[in-house]
Amino acid sequence: MSLSFRAGRGTAVVFLLLASVSLGACNQGEPDPTLLTGTEFSRLAAGNTIYSDMAVAPGPPVYVQMKADGVLVSSRREVAGQTGRWRVNERDLLCIQWPEWAHESCGYVTDYHTGEYWWRGNLFRILPGQAYAS
């Protein structure tokens, strides 16, 4: 007995189904990324330092102290010591405001379960404590 498919929508559906099953098999043992609420993220990050070598502007890696009282302190040379604010809003999103931003920016944090997180275009790690390299 042989099966044959005519090229068309049915073929595309079968191909996509097989591709998704194959991709799922490649990721066995690795948990899927998870969206964290602002509350969940604040439990992880408050009192610690955020590190990112994928800064929006070219330059050295960025270290930001994320103080438990909602203050952010940047290490970037051109704005070293600059302070911003962070909070969890009423929709349970992480919100950040820097002085040069026109408005507060809010969003979920994605946890990749590898020690890396993603928030609004920034890949970063959480380092324990309030110290950072200059």
C-alpha positions as CSV (number, residue, x, y, z in Angstrom):
1,M,0.0,0.0,0.0
2,S,1.4,3.4,-0.9
3,L,0.3,6.9,0.1
4,S,0.6,9.8,-2.3
5,F,-0.1,13.4,-1.8
6,R,-0.9,16.1,-4.3
7,A,1.1,19.2,-3.9
8,G,-1.1,21.8,-2.3
9,R,-2.5,22.9,1.1
10,G,-2.6,19.3,2.4
11,T,1.0,18.8,1.7
12,A,1.9,22.0,3.5
13,V,-0.1,21.0,6.6
14,V,1.5,17.6,6.7
15,F,5.0,19.1,6.3
16,L,4.4,21.7,9.1
17,L,3.0,18.9,11.4
18,L,6.1,16.8,10.8
19,A,8.4,19.8,11.2
20,S,6.9,20.7,14.5
21,V,7.2,17.1,15.8
22,S,10.8,17.0,14.7
23,L,11.6,20.4,16.4
24,G,10.0,19.2,19.5
25,A,12.2,16.1,19.5
26,C,15.3,18.3,19.3
27,N,14.4,20.2,22.4
28,Q,13.8,17.2,24.6
29,G,15.0,17.8,28.1
30,E,15.1,21.6,27.7
31,P,12.1,23.4,29.3
32,D,10.3,25.9,27.1
33,P,10.8,29.6,27.9
34,T,8.4,30.9,30.4
35,L,6.8,34.4,30.8
36,L,7.3,35.7,34.3
37,T,5.0,38.2,35.8
38,G,6.5,41.4,37.3
39,T,6.0,40.0,40.7
40,E,7.8,36.7,39.9
41,F,10.7,38.7,38.3
42,S,10.9,41.1,41.2
43,R,11.4,38.2,43.6
44,L,14.4,37.1,41.5
45,A,16.0,40.4,40.7
46,A,15.3,42.9,43.6
47,G,18.5,43.5,45.4
48,N,20.7,42.1,42.6
49,T,22.5,43.3,39.5
50,I,21.3,42.9,36.0
51,Y,24.1,42.2,33.4
52,S,23.7,42.6,29.7
53,D,26.4,42.5,27.0
54,M,23.7,43.1,24.4
55,A,23.2,46.8,25.0
56,V,20.9,48.7,22.7
57,A,23.7,51.3,22.1
58,P,27.2,50.1,21.1
59,G,29.6,50.0,24.0
60,P,30.7,47.9,27.0
61,P,28.5,45.6,28.9
62,V,25.8,47.1,31.1
63,Y,25.4,46.4,34.8
64,V,22.3,47.8,36.5
65,Q,21.7,47.6,40.2
66,M,18.1,46.7,40.7
67,K,17.5,47.9,44.3
68,A,14.7,46.5,46.3
69,D,13.2,50.0,46.8
70,G,12.6,50.4,43.1
71,V,15.8,52.4,42.2
72,L,17.9,51.4,39.2
73,V,21.6,52.5,39.1
74,S,23.5,52.2,35.8
75,S,27.2,51.4,35.4
76,R,27.6,52.6,31.8
77,R,30.5,55.0,31.6
78,E,28.6,57.7,29.8
79,V,25.8,57.6,32.4
80,A,27.6,56.0,35.3
81,G,25.6,56.4,38.5
82,Q,22.5,57.5,36.5
83,T,19.4,56.4,38.4
84,G,16.0,55.2,37.0
85,R,13.0,53.5,38.6
86,W,11.5,50.1,38.3
87,R,8.2,48.8,39.6
88,V,5.5,46.2,39.0
89,N,2.3,47.8,37.6
90,E,-1.3,46.9,38.2
91,R,-1.2,44.4,35.3
92,D,1.7,42.6,37.0
93,L,4.2,43.7,34.3
94,L,7.8,44.9,35.0
95,C,8.0,48.6,34.3
96,I,11.2,50.6,33.9
97,Q,11.8,54.4,33.5
98,W,15.1,56.1,32.8
99,P,15.3,59.9,32.8
100,E,16.0,60.2,29.1
101,W,13.0,58.0,28.2
102,A,9.8,59.9,27.2
103,H,7.7,57.4,29.1
104,E,7.8,54.3,31.3
105,S,8.3,51.0,29.4
106,C,6.5,47.8,30.7
107,G,6.4,44.2,29.7
108,Y,6.7,40.5,30.7
109,V,10.1,39.0,31.3
110,T,10.9,35.7,29.5
111,D,12.9,33.1,31.5
112,Y,14.9,30.8,29.2
113,H,15.8,28.5,32.1
114,T,19.5,28.9,31.2
115,G,20.2,31.8,33.5
116,E,19.2,34.2,30.7
117,Y,16.2,36.4,30.5
118,W,14.6,38.6,27.9
119,W,12.7,41.9,28.4
120,R,11.6,44.2,25.6
121,G,14.6,43.5,23.3
122,N,17.2,43.0,25.9
123,L,18.9,39.7,26.8
124,F,20.4,39.7,30.3
125,R,21.5,37.7,33.3
126,I,20.9,38.3,37.0
127,L,24.0,38.5,39.1
128,P,23.7,38.1,42.9
129,G,24.3,41.2,45.0
130,Q,24.8,44.9,44.3
131,A,28.4,44.9,42.9
132,Y,29.4,45.4,39.3
133,A,32.5,45.9,37.3
134,S,33.4,49.4,36.1
